[in-house]
């Protein structure tokens, strides 16, 4: 298990300085008071690496192995395309360096298993940057559930529906062989586990509503949880609504004593034993966050803070590699279900 440096700080290096990686860069800078020492960046694109290095006043590299050898980080944040995750996580593990891998964990189930096995072999700390569950609003929903205000949850709808042009910043989405379930569905499936527990079976229907896209852009999933609860998990990039809630996750959770509803505009209504209260879940704007992305950006800061706290304490992250296999298994089950048109038991 990787530990903090002798000064009690975690020396952090980041691999990947692209579109979404910019949020990780700024989050690490803001976590200095939490013990993060941001020491280096790396990207295969020298212009991106140089720009990040100069912006944060730290060394920059185009070779990850060289960066790790010279800078000796305690933790590497792998904010790259999923095709690179297995190789880069192994690079860190083999050198005794803790690693965070951006979601989705990897392109395939086999890659996920191999990445976890390599970390286990080298006794290396490994986590997946599954940020939705760490956002302010979702953490508050979890607190209400833990208070037993609505009783044991037995039904839920968790929805990420938008028409926001996600292709502008990530044009490679047009050519992905698997799209919405692996990109955004993984988030809402993880939330279903987070709120309602493990899953016994998954039924899924997919659609390709945008003919420019190669893969599915809409998925509607039904989950039967081990507790007996049922959840409907939805995601699409083809919703047409004004105002668009992007990038908010909307949800309804019902229990034996009441319900929780999170509506557009980050508003939560809790009904408990015939009474109700409303609460704003508004995400604060940080110095580097902008609407509407601030909801997602703030969750990156909270996720990174969790990672630093877990690593310093010598414990696995809540979204460790081992744990994220359970979420990724739901992704695999959803694709298998859509292909077979049957309910599918997630891989163990």
LUMMI-448134 format. One record per residue (C-alpha): residue number from 0; x, y, z. Coordinates in pm, whole numbers, plus 50000, padded with zeros to 5 digits. Layout:
REM residues N
<NUM,<X,Y,Z>>
...
This chain:
REM residues 348
<0,<50000,50000,50000>>
<1,<50147,50333,49893>>
<2,<50179,50596,50163>>
<3,<50242,50967,50196>>
<4,<50587,51119,50175>>
<5,<50795,51170,50488>>
<6,<50662,51526,50520>>
<7,<50307,51392,50542>>
<8,<50213,51524,50199>>
<9,<50101,51331,49891>>
<10,<50314,51406,49586>>
<11,<50071,51405,49291>>
<12,<50150,51386,48921>>
<13,<49888,51386,48647>>
<14,<49894,51203,48315>>
<15,<49658,51358,48061>>
<16,<49601,51732,48017>>
<17,<49312,51725,47772>>
<18,<48950,51837,47773>>
<19,<48826,51699,48106>>
<20,<49173,51666,48256>>
<21,<49178,52043,48298>>
<22,<48934,52003,48586>>
<23,<49165,51753,48756>>
<24,<49460,51992,48721>>
<25,<49278,52275,48894>>
<26,<49138,52048,49161>>
<27,<49485,51924,49259>>
<28,<49607,52281,49287>>
<29,<49316,52365,49520>>
<30,<49391,52066,49745>>
<31,<49729,52189,49868>>
<32,<49581,52258,50212>>
<33,<49455,51897,50220>>
<34,<49804,51759,50174>>
<35,<49830,51735,49795>>
<36,<50159,51854,49648>>
<37,<50112,51887,49273>>
<38,<50453,51815,49125>>
<39,<50434,51728,48752>>
<40,<50216,51675,48444>>
<41,<50245,51455,48138>>
<42,<50071,51434,47801>>
<43,<50170,51275,47470>>
<44,<50081,51609,47310>>
<45,<50379,51827,47402>>
<46,<50180,52148,47355>>
<47,<49920,52037,47609>>
<48,<50185,51917,47855>>
<49,<50386,52240,47822>>
<50,<50078,52459,47864>>
<51,<49976,52275,48183>>
<52,<50329,52276,48323>>
<53,<50370,52646,48264>>
<54,<50022,52727,48400>>
<55,<50092,52545,48727>>
<56,<50464,52614,48749>>
<57,<50565,52248,48754>>
<58,<50775,52020,48530>>
<59,<50605,51873,48223>>
<60,<50672,51553,48031>>
<61,<50562,51359,47726>>
<62,<50693,51027,47868>>
<63,<50504,50895,48172>>
<64,<50776,50646,48270>>
<65,<51037,50922,48268>>
<66,<50814,51148,48476>>
<67,<50761,50879,48740>>
<68,<51133,50793,48750>>
<69,<51247,51153,48786>>
<70,<50970,51303,49002>>
<71,<50893,50999,49222>>
<72,<50525,51079,49286>>
<73,<50324,50904,49556>>
<74,<50014,50917,49336>>
<75,<49947,50947,48964>>
<76,<49613,51068,48836>>
<77,<49551,50902,48498>>
<78,<49311,51139,48323>>
<79,<49348,50992,47974>>
<80,<49136,50802,47722>>
<81,<49027,50463,47851>>
<82,<49235,50272,47595>>
<83,<49550,50377,47783>>
<84,<49437,50301,48137>>
<85,<49554,49941,48165>>
<86,<49908,50021,48048>>
<87,<49947,50338,48255>>
<88,<49801,50184,48572>>
<89,<50041,49891,48535>>
<90,<50330,50135,48488>>
<91,<50241,50295,48823>>
<92,<50175,49968,49007>>
<93,<50501,49810,48897>>
<94,<50686,50110,49042>>
<95,<50496,50107,49370>>
<96,<50301,50423,49290>>
<97,<49934,50467,49378>>
<98,<49703,50543,49084>>
<99,<49366,50695,49011>>
<100,<49214,50597,48676>>
<101,<48956,50821,48510>>
<102,<48622,50658,48438>>
<103,<48534,50451,48248>>
<104,<48781,50208,48402>>
<105,<48877,50051,48067>>
<106,<48726,49956,47729>>
<107,<48655,49594,47830>>
<108,<48578,49378,48130>>
<109,<48898,49182,48069>>
<110,<49104,49502,48082>>
<111,<48942,49596,48413>>
<112,<49018,49255,48564>>
<113,<49379,49268,48444>>
<114,<49430,49618,48583>>
<115,<49300,49517,48925>>
<116,<49509,49198,48919>>
<117,<49827,49390,48844>>
<118,<49762,49634,49128>>
<119,<49691,49343,49363>>
<120,<50010,49164,49255>>
<121,<50222,49469,49338>>
<122,<50015,49566,49644>>
<123,<49952,49901,49484>>
<124,<49668,50137,49576>>
<125,<49425,50174,49287>>
<126,<49108,50380,49252>>
<127,<48866,50483,48978>>
<128,<48767,50850,48941>>
<129,<48391,50784,48955>>
<130,<48298,51141,49044>>
<131,<47916,51157,49031>>
<132,<47868,50998,49373>>
<133,<48102,51253,49533>>
<134,<47915,51562,49412>>
<135,<47760,51783,49678>>
<136,<47401,51698,49584>>
<137,<47448,51322,49566>>
<138,<47633,51316,49897>>
<139,<47344,51506,50056>>
<140,<47094,51253,49919>>
<141,<47304,50974,50072>>
<142,<47295,51155,50407>>
<143,<46915,51176,50397>>
<144,<46894,50805,50317>>
<145,<47130,50724,50604>>
<146,<46910,50925,50843>>
<147,<46622,50681,50774>>
<148,<46396,50976,50693>>
<149,<46222,50782,50414>>
<150,<46283,50433,50549>>
<151,<46460,50163,50350>>
<152,<46457,50267,49982>>
<153,<46258,50028,49763>>
<154,<46219,50210,49428>>
<155,<46413,50473,49237>>
<156,<46447,50652,48906>>
<157,<46791,50795,48832>>
<158,<46811,51004,48518>>
<159,<47082,51175,48315>>
<160,<46901,51311,48009>>
<161,<47043,51595,47805>>
<162,<47074,51737,47457>>
<163,<47391,51929,47542>>
<164,<47644,51906,47259>>
<165,<47889,51665,47420>>
<166,<48041,51595,47079>>
<167,<48194,51942,47048>>
<168,<48450,51881,47319>>
<169,<48478,51507,47255>>
<170,<48433,51453,46878>>
<171,<48567,51097,46905>>
<172,<48230,51006,47059>>
<173,<48088,50983,46707>>
<174,<48300,50676,46634>>
<175,<48289,50488,46965>>
<176,<48169,50129,46943>>
<177,<48000,50164,47284>>
<178,<47887,50510,47389>>
<179,<47621,50625,47632>>
<180,<47622,50333,47877>>
<181,<48000,50331,47906>>
<182,<48035,50709,47917>>
<183,<47743,50843,48124>>
<184,<47552,50527,48206>>
<185,<47841,50409,48419>>
<186,<47784,50717,48638>>
<187,<47413,50659,48696>>
<188,<47463,50285,48741>>
<189,<47719,50363,49009>>
<190,<47467,50594,49175>>
<191,<47211,50312,49175>>
<192,<47460,50097,49367>>
<193,<47550,50390,49592>>
<194,<47189,50454,49693>>
<195,<47022,50112,49672>>
<196,<47297,49854,49704>>
<197,<47416,49568,49488>>
<198,<47227,49442,49185>>
<199,<47097,49095,49104>>
<200,<46987,49146,48745>>
<201,<46974,49410,48472>>
<202,<46737,49462,48180>>
<203,<46830,49720,47918>>
<204,<46696,49869,47595>>
<205,<46922,50090,47383>>
<206,<46855,50332,47096>>
<207,<47061,50517,46835>>
<208,<46858,50833,46786>>
<209,<47136,51043,46632>>
<210,<47228,50883,46300>>
<211,<47571,51048,46298>>
<212,<47669,50838,46599>>
<213,<47799,50485,46549>>
<214,<47685,50341,46884>>
<215,<47395,50377,47124>>
<216,<47316,50730,47246>>
<217,<47019,50637,47467>>
<218,<46977,50362,47724>>
<219,<46688,50271,47953>>
<220,<46776,50017,48221>>
<221,<46583,49840,48495>>
<222,<46773,49698,48792>>
<223,<46660,49452,49055>>
<224,<46867,49506,49368>>
<225,<46959,49241,49625>>
<226,<46749,49430,49882>>
<227,<46439,49380,49668>>
<228,<46442,49742,49550>>
<229,<46391,49821,49183>>
<230,<46548,50113,49001>>
<231,<46502,50262,48657>>
<232,<46828,50409,48528>>
<233,<46816,50636,48222>>
<234,<47075,50816,48013>>
<235,<47071,50993,47677>>
<236,<47248,51264,47478>>
<237,<46941,51313,47260>>
<238,<46686,51473,47496>>
<239,<46523,51789,47365>>
<240,<46406,52010,47650>>
<241,<46428,52372,47755>>
<242,<46580,52441,47994>>
<243,<46826,52154,47964>>
<244,<46933,52019,48306>>
<245,<47290,51934,48190>>
<246,<47496,51816,48372>>
<247,<47259,51751,48661>>
<248,<47143,51403,48764>>
<249,<46771,51400,48843>>
<250,<46629,51136,49071>>
<251,<46336,51001,49267>>
<252,<46383,50756,49551>>
<253,<46088,50605,49737>>
<254,<46096,50425,50069>>
<255,<45854,50285,50325>>
<256,<45813,50623,50502>>
<257,<45856,50878,50225>>
<258,<46056,50988,49924>>
<259,<46341,51202,49795>>
<260,<46307,51396,49470>>
<261,<46593,51591,49314>>
<262,<46462,51817,49037>>
<263,<46626,52045,48782>>
<264,<46792,52343,48940>>
<265,<46946,52131,49217>>
<266,<46632,52132,49431>>
<267,<46560,51845,49670>>
<268,<46221,51769,49821>>
<269,<46203,51515,50103>>
<270,<45872,51366,50214>>
<271,<45883,51184,50547>>
<272,<45583,51036,50727>>
<273,<45337,51280,50572>>
<274,<45554,51591,50611>>
<275,<45795,51742,50363>>
<276,<46079,51990,50339>>
<277,<46267,52145,50052>>
<278,<46637,52211,50034>>
<279,<46870,52368,49781>>
<280,<47153,52147,49663>>
<281,<47311,52431,49468>>
<282,<47673,52363,49385>>
<283,<47898,52658,49472>>
<284,<48094,52826,49195>>
<285,<48468,52796,49249>>
<286,<48730,53032,49109>>
<287,<48780,52803,48809>>
<288,<48432,52657,48754>>
<289,<48171,52786,48510>>
<290,<47804,52714,48452>>
<291,<47671,52465,48362>>
<292,<47983,52252,48404>>
<293,<48030,52362,48767>>
<294,<47819,52071,48893>>
<295,<48057,51820,48736>>
<296,<48368,52027,48806>>
<297,<48293,52057,49178>>
<298,<48250,51681,49199>>
<299,<48603,51639,49064>>
<300,<48739,51848,49351>>
<301,<48541,51642,49603>>
<302,<48651,51315,49443>>
<303,<49017,51414,49451>>
<304,<48981,51523,49815>>
<305,<48838,51180,49898>>
<306,<49128,51010,49721>>
<307,<49388,51208,49914>>
<308,<49215,51138,50247>>
<309,<49187,50765,50175>>
<310,<49548,50731,50062>>
<311,<49680,50924,50361>>
<312,<49475,50703,50593>>
<313,<49610,50388,50427>>
<314,<49266,50262,50327>>
<315,<49105,50186,49992>>
<316,<48904,50458,49821>>
<317,<48527,50412,49821>>
<318,<48564,50369,49445>>
<319,<48866,50142,49457>>
<320,<48950,49930,49155>>
<321,<48793,49632,49330>>
<322,<48473,49822,49405>>
<323,<48444,49968,49056>>
<324,<48440,49619,48908>>
<325,<48089,49591,49054>>
<326,<47980,49906,48869>>
<327,<48153,49800,48548>>
<328,<47980,49463,48574>>
<329,<47648,49650,48546>>
<330,<47772,49818,48227>>
<331,<47859,49478,48082>>
<332,<47525,49334,48190>>
<333,<47339,49625,48028>>
<334,<47511,49572,47694>>
<335,<47453,49197,47712>>
<336,<47089,49250,47799>>
<337,<47035,49493,47510>>
<338,<47187,49240,47271>>
<339,<47000,48936,47405>>
<340,<46675,49116,47499>>
<341,<46678,48932,47830>>
<342,<46756,49021,48191>>
<343,<47119,48952,48277>>
<344,<47292,48871,48605>>
<345,<47603,49090,48653>>
<346,<47941,48921,48647>>
<347,<48076,48833,48992>>
